[in-house]
Structure formats: structure tokens, C-alpha cells
């Protein structure tokens, strides 16, 4: 009876619907990226050359795919360690999804204007800002969940600190890439790709470290 009373006193929402809806938005956003890849009509006489000319589309696709993948992995880690949600977290999650679902648009801009000097700089800047906002929203969502005590009670303080560091390691570098994009747009986009891959790497290690602490026999 005491346990039931304790649960009644702690308002919270289950995270299942939030996770399902979020996964759907991520899946749609990452699928839309490929629609921006194509060749001009009538390129059959020199299809190889036409395909080679589309390198900006390929580059933009890989960077955006890696970035959305990195945000999805981070989002998955966050929701895995949530105990419950509240109305504020749901709205923060919607803001995160809004930013992520916008990414195909600057990806298209980058692919279309990659070889035009001034438009390319503008496209790279818009693109970088979109990427930065995605990572900022991930960090805000996680920090709010910790602050509002929405994370699982069995999550150690050390894990919380580790996750906080891993979820916000590159924001300053994204700002630097946005500035670089004003002068060297293509190099900045390559930098975004490196940053996205870097973000993708650490989370498996977190899971292994946590699993080994809970089950030392697996070490």
C-alpha cells in the first residue's frame, strides 16, 4: 500500500508514446534526405559524368544522415535512462523533433548551391545552424530530464555526469565550423561530418561500461 501511495504522489507520464513518435519522425527525416539525390533529365549520354557532378548532394547526404543518426542515438540513450516524462519534457522533445525534421531543407540548399560562391556560404551557414540547434536541443532535453528528476533512480551520479559530457562535447566546435563555413564552406561541411561520426562513437562504450559495472562477470 505504501508503494502504491508513493507512486500516486509522483506524477509522471510513460515514455512509450514519446519514443514511438520520435522514432517515426527520425525515420521520415532521414529517409527524405535521399530524395535530394538525383541527376538532371537527359543525362543518359554522360551518366557517369552526371553522377560525378552530384558530389555536393552525396556529401550533404552523408553529413545529414550521420548527424540525424547521432541525434537519434543520443535521443535513444536519453529515453533509455528516463524513468518517466512530464509535460515540459514532451514539449522539449517536440522542439528537438522540429529542428531535426527541418534538416532536409538546408541539406537541399547545400547540395544545390555548393558551387556558387556567395549562396554556398549562406547555405553552409544555415546548414551549420540547423546542426547546432539539433545538438543544443539534445543537451537541453537531457539536462532538463536530470534537473527535473525524470531519470531512473538506479542511474548512478557518475553515469549522469558521463552522459552529460558525452551529450554536449562538440557544441563549441560546431560554432567554429559555422564561422569557418563563411570562408571555406566545403571544408566546414567535411568538419560537420567528422563531428557527427565522433558523436556516434562513444555511446556503445557507455553501455558496455554500465553493463560491466552491473555484471562484473562479463568483464
C-alpha positions in Angstrom: 0.0 0.0 0.0 2.8 2.4 0.9 4.5 1.8 -2.5 1.2 2.5 -4.3 0.7 5.7 -2.4 4.3 6.7 -3.3 3.6 6.2 -7.0 0.4 8.2 -6.8 2.2 11.1 -5.3 4.8 11.2 -8.1 3.1 12.4 -11.2 4.6 11.2 -14.4 3.9 10.1 -18.0 5.0 6.9 -19.6 7.6 7.5 -22.3 6.4 4.8 -24.8 4.4 7.1 -27.0 7.0 9.8 -27.0 9.7 7.3 -28.1 7.5 5.8 -30.8 6.5 9.2 -32.2 10.1 10.4 -32.1 11.4 7.3 -33.9 8.8 7.9 -36.6 10.0 11.5 -37.1 13.6 10.5 -37.2 12.9 7.7 -39.7 11.0 10.1 -42.0 13.6 12.9 -41.8 16.5 10.5 -42.6 14.5 9.0 -45.5 13.7 12.4 -47.0 17.4 13.1 -47.4 17.8 10.6 -50.3 15.1 12.4 -52.3 17.5 15.2 -52.8 19.9 13.0 -54.7 19.4 12.7 -58.5 20.7 13.7 -61.9 19.3 16.2 -64.4 17.0 14.9 -67.1 18.7 13.9 -70.3 22.0 12.9 -68.7 22.0 9.5 -70.3 24.7 10.3 -72.8 27.2 11.0 -69.9 25.6 9.4 -66.9 29.0 8.8 -65.2 29.8 12.5 -65.5 26.4 13.5 -64.3 26.7 11.3 -61.3 30.1 12.7 -60.5 28.7 16.2 -60.8 26.3 15.4 -58.0 29.1 15.1 -55.4 27.7 18.0 -53.3 24.4 16.0 -52.9 26.4 13.0 -51.8 28.4 15.0 -49.3 25.4 16.7 -47.9 23.5 13.4 -47.7 26.3 11.7 -45.7 26.7 14.6 -43.3 23.0 14.9 -42.7 22.5 11.1 -42.4 25.3 10.9 -39.8 24.0 13.9 -37.9 20.5 12.6 -37.7 21.9 9.2 -36.8 23.9 10.8 -34.0 21.0 12.8 -32.7 18.8 9.6 -32.8 21.4 7.6 -30.9 21.7 10.4 -28.3 17.9 10.5 -28.1 17.7 6.7 -27.6 20.2 6.9 -24.8 18.2 9.7 -23.1 14.9 7.8 -23.3 16.5 4.6 -22.1 17.5 6.2 -18.9 14.2 8.0 -18.4 12.0 6.8 -15.5 9.1 8.9 -16.7 8.2 12.1 -18.5 6.3 15.2 -17.8 4.6 17.9 -20.0 7.7 20.1 -20.2 9.9 17.2 -21.4 7.3 16.3 -24.1 7.4 19.9 -25.4 11.2 19.9 -25.4 11.1 16.7 -27.3 8.8 18.3 -29.9 11.2 21.2 -30.3 14.0 18.7 -30.8 12.0 16.9 -33.5 11.0 20.2 -35.1 14.7 21.0 -35.6 15.6 17.5 -36.8 12.7 17.4 -39.3 13.9 20.7 -40.8 17.3 19.3 -41.7 16.4 18.0 -45.2 15.7 21.6 -46.2 19.2 23.0 -45.6 20.6 19.8 -47.0 18.9 20.6 -50.2 20.2 24.2 -50.1 23.7 22.9 -49.6 23.5 20.5 -52.5 22.0 23.0 -54.9 24.3 25.9 -54.2 27.6 24.1 -53.4 29.5 25.6 -56.4 28.1 29.2 -56.2 30.4 31.3 -54.1 28.0 33.6 -52.0 25.0 31.3 -52.0 27.2 28.4 -50.9 28.4 30.4 -47.9 24.8 31.2 -46.9 23.7 27.6 -47.4 26.6 26.3 -45.3 25.7 28.8 -42.6 22.1 27.8 -42.5 23.1 24.2 -42.5 25.5 24.6 -39.7 23.0 26.5 -37.5 20.5 23.7 -38.1 23.0 21.1 -37.0 24.0 23.2 -33.9 20.4 23.6 -32.9 19.8 19.9 -33.1 22.7 19.2 -30.7 21.6 22.1 -28.4 18.1 20.6 -28.1 19.6 17.2 -27.3 21.7 18.8 -24.5 18.7 20.8 -23.2 16.4 17.8 -23.2 18.9 15.7 -21.2 19.8 18.4 -18.7 16.2 19.2 -18.1 15.4 15.5 -17.5 18.2 15.3 -14.9 17.2 18.6 -13.3 13.5 17.6 -13.1 14.5 14.1 -11.7 12.9 12.3 -14.5 15.8 9.8 -14.9 15.8 6.3 -13.5 16.6 6.3 -9.8 19.1 3.5 -10.3 21.2 5.6 -12.6 24.4 6.5 -10.7 25.7 10.0 -10.4 28.8 9.0 -12.3 26.7 7.8 -15.2 24.7 11.1 -15.2 27.9 13.1 -15.4 29.4 10.9 -18.1 26.3 11.1 -20.2 26.1 14.9 -19.8 29.7 15.2 -21.0 29.1 12.9 -23.9 25.9 14.6 -25.0 27.5 18.1 -25.1 31.1 17.7 -26.2 31.1 19.4 -29.6 28.9 22.5 -29.4 31.8 24.9 -29.4 33.3 23.0 -32.4 30.0 23.4 -34.3 30.2 27.2 -33.7 33.7 27.1 -35.0 32.6 25.2 -38.1 29.8 27.7 -38.7 32.4 30.5 -38.7 34.7 28.5 -41.0 31.7 28.0 -43.4 31.6 31.7 -44.0 35.1 31.4 -45.7 35.5 27.7 -46.6 32.1 26.1 -46.9 33.1 22.7 -48.2 35.8 22.3 -45.5 33.2 23.2 -42.9 30.8 20.6 -44.2 33.6 18.0 -44.0 34.1 19.1 -40.5 30.5 18.5 -39.7 30.8 15.0 -41.0 33.8 14.4 -38.7 31.9 15.8 -35.7 28.9 13.7 -36.4 31.0 10.5 -36.6 32.7 11.5 -33.4 29.4 11.9 -31.6 28.2 8.5 -32.9 31.2 6.6 -31.4 31.1 7.0 -27.6 27.7 5.7 -26.6 28.5 2.0 -27.1 31.3 2.4 -24.6 28.9 3.9 -22.1 26.6 1.0 -22.4 29.4 -1.5 -22.0 30.9 0.3 -19.0 27.5 0.4 -17.3 26.8 -3.3 -18.1 30.1 -4.4 -16.8 29.5 -2.5 -13.5 26.1 -4.2 -13.1 27.5 -7.6 -14.1 31.3 -7.8 -13.3 31.4 -11.4 -14.6 31.1 -10.1 -18.1 34.3 -8.1 -17.8 
